[in-house]
Amino acid sequence: MAAAIGLREDFDAEGLRGLAKRTKDGPQARRLLALAAIYDGATRGEAAKIGGVTLQIVRDWFLRFNALGPKGLLDRKAPGQPALLNDQQRAALARIVEEGPMPALHGVVRWRIIDLCQWLFEEFRICASETTVSRELRKMGYRRLSARPRHPVRSARARLRILKKLPRPPGGNRP
């Protein structure tokens, strides 16, 4: 069996109880009180009962407390899954969104999320869901809103020609 891990020598039971009293974080206070009991001579099993946890978790508290002090006993945010795209891939995605699709090359006249997913796979061999690509675009400052598509040769003169051919509505003006 391995030797027991000792606690830091720059703290004592009274100091930890004082910190537990002043902290606003309940779980941290519970951990500090369990470690204070160990400073007073309690066993690790008794400290586990005070903390309401198992011996393995008390050991983890020891390691975190020895490494970081009382701040090591605060709850930390889970790191989560790493990002799917790196900075170069994000830059390429932003560039292709800004340039827009070329119908002859890409086969679409405007980008949809599913089209960008397909482009990411073809370009980088990354299988990304629509949700992931949408989230990445949102982080880069793009929004889902898009302008109503217009025909490229539509002009104001052509609209006026069409309106001149329409009969006037009774009692009103044309829009």
Secondary structure, 3 states (H helix, E strand, C coil): CCCCCCCCCCCCHHHHHHHHHHCCCHHHHHHHHHHHHHHCCCCHHHHHHHHCCCHHHHHHHHHHHHHHHHHHHCCCCCCCCCCCCCHHHHHHHHHHHHHCCCHHHHCCCCCCHHHHHHHHHHHHCCCCCHHHHHHHHHHCCCCCCCCCCCCCCCCHHHHHHHHHHCCCCCCCCCC
